[in-house]
Amino acid sequence: MADGTATTPAHPSRIALFEAVRADRSGPLAIRLLGLARTGEPFVRREAMDLLTSLHSERPWPEAVEAALTQLGDPDDEVRRRAAYLVGRSGQAGLVLAALGDTTDPVVRTVLARALGPAVARLRSDHLAAVRFLAHLQTLQDAPPVRWPALDAALLTESREAALHLTDLGHLWGRVLYGLGRERHTHALVARLLADPTTRDIGAGLAREACHNWRAAPVTLLPLLAQYRAQGTTSELEKALRTALISETARQVHGALIAELPFTPSPKPRRSPFADPPTYDSASAAALLATKPVGVIRLPHATAIFSALLDAGPLTFRQAAQLYNLTFHHPNRMQAECAPLWLRHAGPSVLPRLLALMTPHLADYTVGEFYLAGLARMGRVALPALPAVTAIIDRRARIPVNDSTPDGEMELDERLLSAALRARHAILTVVV
């Protein structure tokens, strides 16, 4: 642990340690690890606490929780925080509440309170603002609308002091408001928090969370963020502003305002669902397909290959069988790319079957762009799919996706929205 290899993912030292402790949690290595969490150097104690947490997460380990309890008063701040996290992961509300009552350390108490879940609601009179904030927030999450105003006021009162120990307060607050569907209230609250310099960073954090959750938030909040940034920037304001600028709609609506910003927005370039392929003629396309099995289920540049053949005339029986397998084998990018080609080959009678394959995947963040691009290629004949496309466009909340960062997830939703808008335009455009 002294050289850090025991906490390096996939390192042989870590693997060997885990295997030994898994095999015998009362063995010498496990006992040594428990001891290092209490008596090692600060760096070693931190690493030991992380290892105990990982091992406890795999399978409950009471001795690890006991070791963490003894370290809630450790001289090292980070050891105390990690120990509190492990105690919180014990899943024993009574134990966590008892630990809360035995310590005055605000960092430890905040970590423990966050781990309590619904049980934290009973701590609305705690002496620490961060704990009171978490308690009010939990109460709001389960409260009827008639109680919202009083709880909103309590949260606002506690937020300034609570932010000293809840660095992601805006995220926590925003998630609860999102779960309650309180979009407009969130925007109003952001404006109020931004207007006060002492709560401006909280407002920026809440604004960023709103942009992650609702599509209209960047359009509404970007002018406010830019206004207060001009009065003096902070890292939280910068992050919120850059998040808002991920929205293509916000960039279009507020183009003049963005041009005045002291930095150049750098949204990620739009991914092309179907990149520019090599050029094929019917002879080169036929020659390439002749080297592929009839049961082919993956074919780079399928659109260019089969388009060249279809432009020249009907497909052969073997080529049609290949296109059929590419289209109907499995829901994926290949199916999305080949569905318009199968429509060209087989004619309008297959349209209902193709749309039944395509429309369930339009909101899938991994392949939805490709299916929407496929509908766009079909054009007006894909009119029966318009309600499914419009449903994506009309969403107020973002489509749930899974990416490494909230900004990355927002970008994925933005790309799906752009692809849906292009598909709708193509479907409604009358070719003259």
Phi, psi and chi 1 to 4 in degrees:
 res  aa     phi    psi   chi1   chi2   chi3   chi4
   1 MET       -  -27.0  -76.0 -166.6  -64.9      -
   2 ALA   -61.6  -32.6      -      -      -      -
   3 ASP   -95.4    3.5   62.5    4.4      -      -
   4 GLY    84.5   -4.3      -      -      -      -
   5 THR   -71.0  -26.9   57.0      -      -      -
   6 ALA   -68.7  -19.4      -      -      -      -
   7 THR  -110.3   12.9   51.9      -      -      -
   8 THR   -90.2  119.0  -58.2      -      -      -
   9 PRO   -53.2  135.0  -25.6   34.5      -      -
  10 ALA    69.2    4.1      -      -      -      -
  11 HIS   -71.8  142.1 -166.1  -80.5      -      -
  12 PRO   -54.6  -35.2  -27.7   34.9      -      -
  13 SER   -63.3  -42.9  -64.8      -      -      -
  14 ARG   -66.6  -43.5 -179.2 -177.6  177.5   87.6
  15 ILE   -61.6  -44.6  -66.5  171.1      -      -
  16 ALA   -64.0  -41.7      -      -      -      -
  17 LEU   -62.4  -46.7 -172.9  151.1      -      -
  18 PHE   -62.9  -43.1  -91.8   62.4      -      -
  19 GLU   -63.2  -40.3  -72.2  178.4  -13.3      -
  20 ALA   -67.3  -42.5      -      -      -      -
  21 VAL   -71.4  -38.9  175.0      -      -      -
  22 ARG   -59.8  -39.1  -73.8  168.8 -176.4  150.9
  23 ALA   -68.4  -33.2      -      -      -      -
  24 ASP  -155.3  100.8 -174.6    1.5      -      -
  25 ARG   -80.3   -1.0  -70.7 -162.4  168.3 -175.6
  26 SER  -112.6    8.4   61.2      -      -      -
  27 GLY   -79.3  175.6      -      -      -      -
  28 PRO   -61.7  -37.5   17.7  -30.1      -      -
  29 LEU   -69.5  -40.6 -166.8   57.1      -      -
  30 ALA   -63.5  -42.9      -      -      -      -
  31 ILE   -64.0  -39.3  -66.8  171.3      -      -
  32 ARG   -63.3  -42.3  175.2   65.4  173.5  151.9
  33 LEU   -63.7  -43.4  178.7   58.8      -      -
  34 LEU   -61.4  -36.9  -69.0  166.8      -      -
  35 GLY   -69.9  -39.3      -      -      -      -
  36 LEU   -64.7  -29.1  -73.2  172.8      -      -
  37 ALA   -65.1  -19.6      -      -      -      -
  38 ARG  -105.8  -32.4  -62.6 -177.4  175.7   97.9
  39 THR  -122.2   -6.2   61.7      -      -      -
  40 GLY   -73.7  178.2      -      -      -      -
  41 GLU   -62.7  159.3  -66.4  -63.2  -43.5      -
  42 PRO   -50.8  -44.8  -29.2   36.0      -      -
  43 PHE   -62.4  -41.5  173.8   78.8      -      -
  44 VAL   -67.1  -40.2  172.8      -      -      -
  45 ARG   -61.1  -39.7  -63.0 -159.1  -56.7  -83.4
  46 ARG   -63.3  -47.4  -65.1  175.8 -151.1  142.8
  47 GLU   -64.3  -40.2  -59.4  -63.1  -67.6      -
  48 ALA   -62.2  -40.2      -      -      -      -
  49 MET   -64.8  -38.4 -156.6   59.8   67.3      -
  50 ASP   -63.5  -42.7  -77.7  -14.2      -      -
  51 LEU   -64.7  -42.0  -69.8  167.4      -      -
  52 LEU   -61.7  -39.6  -68.7  177.4      -      -
  53 THR   -63.5  -44.4  -60.3      -      -      -
  54 SER   -63.6  -43.4  -63.0      -      -      -
  55 LEU   -68.1  -38.3  -72.7  160.3      -      -
  56 HIS   -66.0  -34.0  175.5   77.7      -      -
  57 SER   -66.5  -32.6  -62.5      -      -      -
  58 GLU   -68.6  -44.0  -70.7 -174.0   -7.7      -
  59 ARG  -155.9  129.8 -178.6  163.8   60.4   88.6
  60 PRO   -48.3  134.4  -28.6   36.1      -      -
  61 TRP  -132.7   92.3 -168.6    4.6      -      -
  62 PRO   -55.3  -37.2  -24.2   33.9      -      -
  63 GLU   -64.2  -32.2  -69.7   80.3    5.2      -
  64 ALA   -68.3  -40.9      -      -      -      -
  65 VAL   -64.5  -40.2  176.4      -      -      -
  66 GLU   -62.3  -40.8  -69.4  173.7    9.2      -
  67 ALA   -63.2  -40.4      -      -      -      -
  68 ALA   -65.3  -38.9      -      -      -      -
  69 LEU   -60.0  -37.8  -78.6  168.3      -      -
  70 THR   -70.2  -18.9   66.5      -      -      -
  71 GLN  -100.7    7.5  -61.3  -49.1  109.2      -
  72 LEU   -65.6  -17.2  -66.8  178.7      -      -
  73 GLY  -109.5   19.5      -      -      -      -
  74 ASP   -57.1  145.3 -166.7  -80.3      -      -
  75 PRO   -62.7  -24.6  -20.7   31.3      -      -
  76 ASP   -89.5  125.2 -174.6   84.7      -      -
  77 ASP   -56.1  -44.3  -69.0  -10.5      -      -
  78 GLU   -70.8  -34.9 -169.8   56.6   30.1      -
  79 VAL   -62.7  -43.2  172.7      -      -      -
  80 ARG   -60.9  -43.2  -66.7 -161.0  -57.5  -87.8
  81 ARG   -63.7  -45.3 -172.8 -168.5   65.4   78.7
  82 ARG   -68.1  -35.0  -62.0 -176.7 -167.2 -164.6
  83 ALA   -65.7  -42.2      -      -      -      -
  84 ALA   -62.6  -38.1      -      -      -      -
  85 TYR   -62.9  -42.9  179.6   74.3      -      -
  86 LEU   -65.8  -41.9  174.5   49.6      -      -
  87 VAL   -60.0  -41.7  172.0      -      -      -
  88 GLY   -62.7  -33.0      -      -      -      -
  89 ARG   -75.3   -4.2  -67.9  -68.4  -62.9  -90.9
  90 SER   -65.7  -24.1   69.0      -      -      -
  91 GLY    76.3   11.7      -      -      -      -
  92 GLN  -107.6   97.7  -57.4  174.9   54.0      -
  93 ALA   -59.2  -39.2      -      -      -      -
  94 GLY   -62.8  -42.3      -      -      -      -
  95 LEU   -63.7  -43.4  179.8   68.9      -      -
  96 VAL   -65.9  -42.8  176.7      -      -      -
  97 LEU   -62.7  -39.2  -75.9  167.2      -      -
  98 ALA   -64.8  -40.7      -      -      -      -
  99 ALA   -64.8  -38.2      -      -      -      -
 100 LEU   -59.4  -40.3  -97.2  166.9      -      -
 101 GLY   -72.9  -17.2      -      -      -      -
 102 ASP   -97.6   -2.2  -69.2  -21.4      -      -
 103 THR  -130.8  150.5 -179.9      -      -      -
 104 THR  -111.4   -3.9   58.4      -      -      -
 105 ASP   -63.2  119.4 -175.2  -52.2      -      -
 106 PRO   -65.0  -35.1   20.1  -30.7      -      -
 107 VAL   -66.8  -47.0  173.8      -      -      -
 108 VAL   -61.3  -45.1  170.2      -      -      -
 109 ARG   -65.2  -36.5  -59.0 -169.3   84.8 -107.5
 110 THR   -67.3  -44.5  -59.2      -      -      -
 111 VAL   -62.0  -43.7  173.0      -      -      -
 112 LEU   -64.1  -42.1  -68.1  171.7      -      -
 113 ALA   -63.4  -38.9      -      -      -      -
 114 ARG   -63.0  -28.7  -68.6 -174.3   68.6  152.2
 115 ALA   -81.0  -10.1      -      -      -      -
 116 LEU   -75.0  -24.0  -83.7  172.2      -      -
 117 GLY    66.0 -139.4      -      -      -      -
 118 PRO   -56.7  -27.8  -26.3   35.1      -      -
 119 ALA   -66.1  -17.2      -      -      -      -
 120 VAL   -69.2  -17.5   76.4      -      -      -
 121 ALA   -60.0  -23.5      -      -      -      -
 122 ARG   -77.4   -3.5   70.4 -176.9   70.0  176.0
 123 LEU  -104.4   31.7  -58.7  177.0      -      -
 124 ARG   -68.3  -14.2  -66.9 -167.0  -61.2  -83.6
 125 SER  -108.0   15.6  -61.6      -      -      -
 126 ASP   -60.2  156.8 -166.3   87.7      -      -
 127 HIS   -79.7   -9.8   62.6   80.3      -      -
 128 LEU  -103.9  127.9 -176.1   66.2      -      -
 129 ALA   -60.2  -38.6      -      -      -      -
 130 ALA   -61.9  -40.2      -      -      -      -
 131 VAL   -68.4  -42.6  175.1      -      -      -
 132 ARG   -61.6  -40.6  -65.7 -164.2  -59.0  -88.1
 133 PHE   -60.8  -47.6 -176.4   90.9      -      -
 134 LEU   -60.6  -37.5  -68.3  168.7      -      -
 135 ALA   -67.2  -44.4      -      -      -      -
 136 HIS   -64.4  -38.5  -68.8  -49.1      -      -
 137 LEU   -65.6  -42.1 -161.1   60.3      -      -
 138 GLN   -64.0  -40.0  178.2   63.6   46.8      -
 139 THR   -64.5  -41.9  -55.3      -      -      -
 140 LEU   -60.6  -39.4  175.2   65.1      -      -
 141 GLN   -57.8  -31.8 -172.9  171.6  -26.6      -
 142 ASP  -110.4    4.9  -57.4  -41.8      -      -
 143 ALA   -88.3  150.1      -      -      -      -
 144 PRO   -70.8  157.3   25.6  -33.0      -      -
 145 PRO   -54.6  -29.8  -28.2   35.6      -      -
 146 VAL   -62.5  -23.9   68.9      -      -      -
 147 ARG   -93.0   -7.7  -65.8 -170.9   60.8 -166.5
 148 TRP   -58.7  -46.9  -69.8   -5.4      -      -
 149 PRO   -57.1  -43.9  -26.1   36.0      -      -
 150 ALA   -66.0  -40.4      -      -      -      -
 151 LEU   -70.9  -36.6  -71.1  165.1      -      -
 152 ASP   -58.5  -44.0  -68.6  -19.1      -      -
 153 ALA   -64.5  -41.0      -      -      -      -
 154 ALA   -64.5  -42.1      -      -      -      -
 155 LEU   -64.1  -42.0  -73.0  163.3      -      -
 156 LEU   -62.6  -41.4 -165.0   59.1      -      -
 157 THR   -62.7  -41.3  -61.6      -      -      -
 158 GLU   -83.0  -19.3  -55.2  -68.9    2.6      -
 159 SER   -60.3  -41.8   61.2      -      -      -
 160 ARG   -60.4  -49.9 -174.3 -178.3  -67.6  102.1
 161 GLU   -74.2  -35.7 -172.8  179.3  -12.8      -
 162 ALA   -63.9  -31.2      -      -      -      -
 163 ALA   -63.7  -16.6      -      -      -      -
 164 LEU   -63.7  -29.2  -63.6  173.7      -      -
 165 HIS  -120.7   -9.7  -58.1  110.9      -      -
 166 LEU  -113.0   88.1  -74.4  169.3      -      -
 167 THR   -69.0  -20.9   55.6      -      -      -
 168 ASP  -108.1   34.4   59.0  -14.3      -      -
 169 LEU   -56.8  -43.3 -175.5  148.7      -      -
 170 GLY   -60.8  -38.8      -      -      -      -
 171 HIS   -63.9  -47.2  165.9   73.0      -      -
 172 LEU   -61.7  -45.9  -63.1  172.7      -      -
 173 TRP   -63.7  -45.5 -155.4  -12.7      -      -
 174 GLY   -63.5  -37.0      -      -      -      -
 175 ARG   -65.4  -39.1  -71.5  -55.5  -61.8  173.5
 176 VAL   -68.0  -43.9  171.0      -      -      -
 177 LEU   -63.3  -37.2  -67.5  172.2      -      -
 178 TYR   -64.3  -43.8  171.3   66.6      -      -
 179 GLY   -61.6  -28.1      -      -      -      -
 180 LEU   -88.8   -2.5  -64.5  172.2      -      -
 181 GLY    71.5   27.7      -      -      -      -
 182 ARG   -97.9   65.9  -59.5  178.7   64.7 -174.4
 183 GLU   -65.9  -53.1  180.0  178.7    5.3      -
 184 ARG   -64.4  -38.0  -67.6 -179.4 -179.0  176.1
 185 HIS   -62.7  -38.6  174.8   81.1      -      -
 186 THR   -61.0  -43.4  -59.1      -      -      -
 187 HIS   -62.6  -42.8  -64.5  170.9      -      -
 188 ALA   -65.5  -38.6      -      -      -      -
 189 LEU   -67.5  -39.8 -177.6   58.0      -      -
 190 VAL   -58.2  -46.0  167.2      -      -      -
 191 ALA   -59.4  -41.0      -      -      -      -
 192 ARG   -68.1  -42.1 -179.0  168.8  179.7  175.7
 193 LEU   -69.8  -38.1  -69.0  166.2      -      -
 194 LEU   -66.7  -31.4  -71.8  174.1      -      -
 195 ALA   -68.0  -21.9      -      -      -      -
 196 ASP  -102.4  117.3 -177.4  -13.9      -      -
 197 PRO   -55.1  -29.8  -24.4   33.9      -      -
 198 THR   -76.5  -15.9   64.3      -      -      -
 199 THR  -119.8   12.7   58.9      -      -      -
 200 ARG   -62.1  -40.9 -170.0  159.4  -66.3  162.3
 201 ASP   -66.0  -34.3  -82.6   -6.2      -      -
 202 ILE   -63.5  -44.8  -60.1  173.2      -      -
 203 GLY   -61.6  -39.0      -      -      -      -
 204 ALA   -65.2  -41.2      -      -      -      -
 205 GLY   -63.9  -39.8      -      -      -      -
 206 LEU   -68.8  -37.4 -176.7   57.0      -      -
 207 ALA   -62.0  -41.4      -      -      -      -
 208 ARG   -63.9  -41.8 -165.7  170.4 -176.8 -138.2
 209 GLU   -63.3  -40.0 -176.7   65.0   23.2      -
 210 ALA   -61.7  -41.4      -      -      -      -
 211 CYS   -64.2  -34.8  -68.8      -      -      -
 212 HIS   -69.1  -27.9  -69.6  152.7      -      -
 213 ASN   -97.1  -37.3  -68.0  -28.3      -      -
 214 TRP  -125.0  138.1  -75.3  -65.2      -      -
 215 ARG   -69.2  -31.6  -74.0  175.0  173.2  171.5
 216 ALA   -79.9  -15.4      -      -      -      -
 217 ALA   -59.9  -43.9      -      -      -      -
 218 PRO   -60.7  -38.4  -24.0   34.7      -      -
 219 VAL   -64.9  -42.0  178.9      -      -      -
 220 THR   -73.1  -40.2  -58.1      -      -      -
 221 LEU   -96.0  -19.7  -60.1  178.3      -      -
 222 LEU   -57.0  -44.4 -165.9  147.9      -      -
 223 PRO   -59.3  -38.7  -24.0   34.7      -      -
 224 LEU   -64.8  -44.8  -78.8  172.5      -      -
 225 LEU   -62.2  -42.0  -67.1  167.9      -      -
 226 ALA   -66.2  -38.6      -      -      -      -
 227 GLN   -61.0  -47.9  171.8 -169.6  -20.1      -
 228 TYR   -79.2  -25.1  -69.9  110.1      -      -
 229 ARG   -63.1  -36.0 -171.4 -157.1 -178.3  -76.8
 230 ALA   -64.3  -21.9      -      -      -      -
 231 GLN   -86.2   -7.8  -61.9  177.5   13.5      -
 232 GLY   141.7  119.0      -      -      -      -
 233 THR   -89.8  157.5 -170.3      -      -      -
 234 THR  -134.4  166.9   67.7      -      -      -
 235 SER   -62.7  -34.2   61.7      -      -      -
 236 GLU   -68.1  -41.1  -69.5  -58.8  -47.1      -
 237 LEU   -64.0  -41.4  -88.3  172.7      -      -
 238 GLU   -61.3  -45.4  -69.2  -71.0  -28.9      -
 239 LYS   -63.7  -42.1  -73.1 -170.3  -69.9 -174.1
 240 ALA   -65.4  -40.3      -      -      -      -
 241 LEU   -66.1  -43.2 -163.6   52.9      -      -
 242 ARG   -66.6  -34.5  -68.6 -171.9 -178.6  -84.0
 243 THR   -65.4  -44.7  -66.9      -      -      -
 244 ALA   -59.9  -33.3      -      -      -      -
 245 LEU   -75.3   -7.0  -72.1  169.6      -      -
 246 ILE   -65.5  -28.7  -66.1  171.7      -      -
 247 SER   -70.0  120.1  165.5      -      -      -
 248 GLU   -64.8  -37.1 -174.5  172.4  -14.1      -
 249 THR   -63.9  -43.3  -55.1      -      -      -
 250 ALA   -62.3  -39.1      -      -      -      -
 251 ARG   -66.3  -36.3  -63.5 -162.9  -56.1  -88.6
 252 GLN   -71.6  -44.2  -69.0  171.8  -12.0      -
 253 VAL   -68.6  -38.2  171.5      -      -      -
 254 HIS  -112.0   35.7  -59.3  -62.5      -      -
 255 GLY   -55.9  -44.3      -      -      -      -
 256 ALA   -64.9  -39.7      -      -      -      -
 257 LEU   -66.0  -42.2  176.0   62.4      -      -
 258 ILE   -63.3  -36.0  -67.3  169.9      -      -
 259 ALA   -61.6  -23.0      -      -      -      -
 260 GLU   -90.7   -6.0  -62.6  175.5   -1.3      -
 261 LEU   -68.4  146.5  -66.7  175.4      -      -
 262 PRO   -78.9   12.1   27.9  -33.6      -      -
 263 PHE  -143.2  158.5   61.5   86.0      -      -
 264 THR   -92.2  117.8  -57.4      -      -      -
 265 PRO   -59.6  142.8  -19.3   30.9      -      -
 266 SER  -131.7   65.9   54.7      -      -      -
 267 PRO   -64.1  150.7   24.1  -34.2      -      -
 268 LYS   -64.1  142.4  -69.6 -175.2  179.0  179.0
 269 PRO   -63.2  145.0   22.2  -31.8      -      -
 270 ARG   -65.0  131.8  178.9 -173.0  -62.0  162.7
 271 ARG   -76.2  133.1 -179.9  179.9   66.8 -175.8
 272 SER   -85.2  118.9  173.6      -      -      -
 273 PRO   -56.9  -37.4  -24.9   34.5      -      -
 274 PHE  -124.5   99.0  -58.1  136.5      -      -
 275 ALA   -66.2  158.5      -      -      -      -
 276 ASP   -60.5  121.0  -66.4  -23.4      -      -
 277 PRO   -91.5  171.6   34.0  -33.7      -      -
 278 PRO   -63.5  164.1  -16.4   28.2      -      -
 279 THR   -92.8  132.7  -58.5      -      -      -
 280 TYR  -123.8  147.0  -65.5   91.2      -      -
 281 ASP  -106.7  176.5   56.9   21.8      -      -
 282 SER   -62.4  -33.9   59.0      -      -      -
 283 ALA   -69.9  -46.7      -      -      -      -
 284 SER   -68.8  -33.8   60.6      -      -      -
 285 ALA   -66.4  -44.0      -      -      -      -
 286 ALA   -64.6  -39.9      -      -      -      -
 287 ALA   -64.0  -40.1      -      -      -      -
 288 LEU   -65.9  -44.6 -172.6  148.7      -      -
 289 LEU   -65.1  -28.3  -76.4  178.8      -      -
 290 ALA   -65.6  -22.1      -      -      -      -
 291 THR   -87.4   -6.3   67.6      -      -      -
 292 LYS  -102.3  146.8  -55.9  -65.4 -178.5 -177.7
 293 PRO   -68.7  159.8   25.0  -33.2      -      -
 294 VAL   -61.7  -35.5  173.3      -      -      -
 295 GLY   -85.6   23.0      -      -      -      -
 296 VAL   -57.6  136.8   62.0      -      -      -
 297 ILE  -124.5    1.7   59.0  173.0      -      -
 298 ARG  -145.9  129.6 -165.1  178.1  -56.9  -84.0
 299 LEU  -151.5  106.3 -179.0   66.3      -      -
 300 PRO   -59.5  141.4  -22.3   32.7      -      -
 301 HIS    62.3   34.2  -45.5  -56.6      -      -
 302 ALA   -58.5  -38.6      -      -      -      -
 303 THR   -59.7  -48.2  -64.2      -      -      -
 304 ALA   -65.7  -38.6      -      -      -      -
 305 ILE   -66.5  -52.9  -67.0  166.0      -      -
 306 PHE   -75.5  -28.8  -77.7  100.1      -      -
 307 SER   -63.4  -40.3  -68.6      -      -      -
 308 ALA   -61.6  -40.1      -      -      -      -
 309 LEU   -70.3  -43.5  -67.9  169.1      -      -
 310 LEU   -68.0  -31.5  -70.7  165.0      -      -
 311 ASP   -66.2  -30.5  -71.3  -15.9      -      -
 312 ALA   -85.7  -21.8      -      -      -      -
 313 GLY   153.3 -171.4      -      -      -      -
 314 PRO   -63.8  152.5  -17.3   30.4      -      -
 315 LEU   -74.2  151.6  -59.1  178.6      -      -
 316 THR   -72.5  167.6   66.2      -      -      -
 317 PHE   -59.2  -41.7 -179.3   82.6      -      -
 318 ARG   -67.0  -43.1 -173.5  177.0 -169.9  -83.3
 319 GLN   -63.8  -39.8  -68.5  165.6   -9.5      -
 320 ALA   -64.7  -38.3      -      -      -      -
 321 ALA   -64.5  -38.4      -      -      -      -
 322 GLN   -64.0  -45.5  -71.4  173.0  -47.9      -
 323 LEU   -64.3  -36.8 -179.9   56.4      -      -
 324 TYR   -60.9  -46.4 -178.1   92.3      -      -
 325 ASN   -64.5  -38.5  -75.8  -46.2      -      -
 326 LEU   -64.7  -33.1  -69.7  165.9      -      -
 327 THR   -82.8  -40.1  -55.3      -      -      -
 328 PHE  -111.2    2.8  -65.1  102.1      -      -
 329 HIS   -69.4  -48.9  176.7   74.5      -      -
 330 HIS  -159.2  142.9 -171.9   69.4      -      -
 331 PRO   -65.9  113.8  -18.2   30.7      -      -
 332 ASN  -168.7 -173.1   55.1   19.0      -      -
 333 ARG   -59.3  -36.7  174.7  177.4  175.5  171.5
 334 MET   -63.0  -42.6 -164.8   88.9  -79.4      -
 335 GLN   -61.4  -44.0 -178.2  179.6   85.5      -
 336 ALA   -61.3  -38.3      -      -      -      -
 337 GLU   -73.5  -35.4 -174.2  173.3  -10.7      -
 338 CYS   -91.0  -17.7  -69.0      -      -      -
 339 ALA   -57.0  -45.9      -      -      -      -
 340 PRO   -63.2  -30.2  -21.3   33.2      -      -
 341 LEU   -70.2  -40.5  -60.6  165.3      -      -
 342 TRP   -65.0  -34.9 -173.3 -103.6      -      -
 343 LEU   -62.5  -42.8  180.0   64.4      -      -
 344 ARG   -62.1  -38.9  -77.2 -172.0   63.6 -173.9
 345 HIS   -74.2  -48.2  165.3   73.0      -      -
 346 ALA   -93.1  -19.2      -      -      -      -
 347 GLY    93.9  175.9      -      -      -      -
 348 PRO   -59.4  -22.1  -22.2   33.0      -      -
 349 SER   -64.3  -22.4   64.0      -      -      -
 350 VAL   -90.5   -4.0  -58.0      -      -      -
 351 LEU   -57.1  -48.7 -179.0   63.8      -      -
 352 PRO   -56.2  -40.4  -25.1   36.0      -      -
 353 ARG   -66.3  -41.9 -176.8 -177.0  178.8 -168.9
 354 LEU   -65.0  -44.1  -70.0  174.0      -      -
 355 LEU   -65.6  -34.1  -64.2 -175.5      -      -
 356 ALA   -65.0  -28.7      -      -      -      -
 357 LEU   -77.2  -35.9  -71.9  175.8      -      -
 358 MET   -87.0  -44.4  -61.1  173.1   76.3      -
 359 THR   -62.9  -30.5   52.2      -      -      -
 360 PRO   -65.0  -15.2  -22.2   34.1      -      -
 361 HIS  -108.6    6.8  -54.2  -69.3      -      -
 362 LEU   -64.6  -33.8  -60.5 -175.2      -      -
 363 ALA   -95.8    9.6      -      -      -      -
 364 ASP   -80.6  116.4 -175.3  -31.5      -      -
 365 TYR   -66.3  -16.6   68.8   94.4      -      -
 366 THR   -83.9  -30.6   61.0      -      -      -
 367 VAL  -134.0   -4.1  -67.7      -      -      -
 368 GLY   -57.3  -38.8      -      -      -      -
 369 GLU   -58.1  -38.6  -81.6 -173.6   89.2      -
 370 PHE   -71.0  -39.5  -56.4  109.1      -      -
 371 TYR   -67.3  -39.6  -79.2   95.2      -      -
 372 LEU   -65.2  -39.2  -72.1  160.6      -      -
 373 ALA   -64.9  -34.8      -      -      -      -
 374 GLY   -63.5  -42.7      -      -      -      -
 375 LEU   -63.2  -38.8  -68.2  177.6      -      -
 376 ALA   -61.9  -37.2      -      -      -      -
 377 ARG   -67.6  -33.3  -76.0  176.4  178.9 -108.7
 378 MET   -68.7  -31.0  -69.0  179.9  179.1      -
 379 GLY    73.4 -142.0      -      -      -      -
 380 ARG   -65.3  -24.1 -167.6  160.1 -178.5   82.2
 381 VAL   -66.1  -19.1  -62.6      -      -      -
 382 ALA   -85.6   17.8      -      -      -      -
 383 LEU   -54.6  -36.0 -169.6   61.2      -      -
 384 PRO   -60.5  -19.7  -25.4   35.3      -      -
 385 ALA   -87.2   -2.9      -      -      -      -
 386 LEU   -58.5  -41.5 -173.5   59.3      -      -
 387 PRO   -57.8  -38.9  -26.6   36.2      -      -
 388 ALA   -67.8  -37.8      -      -      -      -
 389 VAL   -67.9  -44.2  174.9      -      -      -
 390 THR   -64.0  -33.7  -58.2      -      -      -
 391 ALA   -62.0  -34.5      -      -      -      -
 392 ILE   -68.5  -41.4  -64.9  173.9      -      -
 393 ILE   -68.6  -37.2  -63.5  168.9      -      -
 394 ASP   -81.8   -4.5  -71.7  -13.4      -      -
 395 ARG   -62.5  137.0  -72.7 -179.4   60.7  100.2
 396 ARG   -88.0  -40.7  -65.3 -162.2   64.8   84.4
 397 ALA   -84.3  152.4      -      -      -      -
 398 ARG   -72.6  151.9  -63.6 -160.7  179.1  -83.4
 399 ILE   -69.7  128.1  -68.1  171.0      -      -
 400 PRO   -61.0  125.5  -20.1   32.4      -      -
 401 VAL  -133.8  174.1  -59.2      -      -      -
 402 ASN  -132.6  105.1 -176.5   20.6      -      -
 403 ASP  -135.2  176.6 -166.7   63.7      -      -
 404 SER   -72.0  -24.4   57.4      -      -      -
 405 THR  -137.8  154.8   66.6      -      -      -
 406 PRO   -59.9  -37.4  -25.7   35.2      -      -
 407 ASP   -63.1  -41.0  -83.6    5.1      -      -
 408 GLY   -63.0  -38.7      -      -      -      -
 409 GLU   -66.4  -38.3  -66.3  177.2   -8.4      -
 410 MET   -63.6  -40.8 -179.7  176.5  166.2      -
 411 GLU   -62.3  -39.3  -73.4  165.9   -2.8      -
 412 LEU   -62.9  -43.2  -72.4  171.1      -      -
 413 ASP   -63.8  -40.3  175.1   73.6      -      -
 414 GLU   -61.8  -39.0  -73.9  -74.3  -34.6      -
 415 ARG   -67.8  -39.3  -71.2 -151.0  -64.0  -99.0
 416 LEU   -63.2  -41.8  -80.7  172.1      -      -
 417 LEU   -62.4  -44.9  174.6   59.6      -      -
 418 SER   -62.3  -42.3  -65.8      -      -      -
 419 ALA   -64.5  -38.1      -      -      -      -
 420 ALA   -66.5  -39.9      -      -      -      -
 421 LEU   -64.0  -41.1  -70.9  167.3      -      -
 422 ARG   -65.9  -39.8  -68.1 -167.2  -63.8  -87.3
 423 ALA   -64.9  -43.9      -      -      -      -
 424 ARG   -61.0  -42.4 -178.0  175.1   68.3  177.3
 425 HIS   -61.7  -43.9  176.5   75.1      -      -
 426 ALA   -65.7  -39.2      -      -      -      -
 427 ILE   -67.9  -35.6  -69.3  169.7      -      -
 428 LEU   -89.2   -8.8  -66.6  177.5      -      -
 429 THR   -79.0  126.8  -61.6      -      -      -
 430 VAL   -88.8  119.6  177.5      -      -      -
 431 VAL   -79.9  122.1  179.3      -      -      -
 432 VAL   -94.7      - -179.1      -      -      -
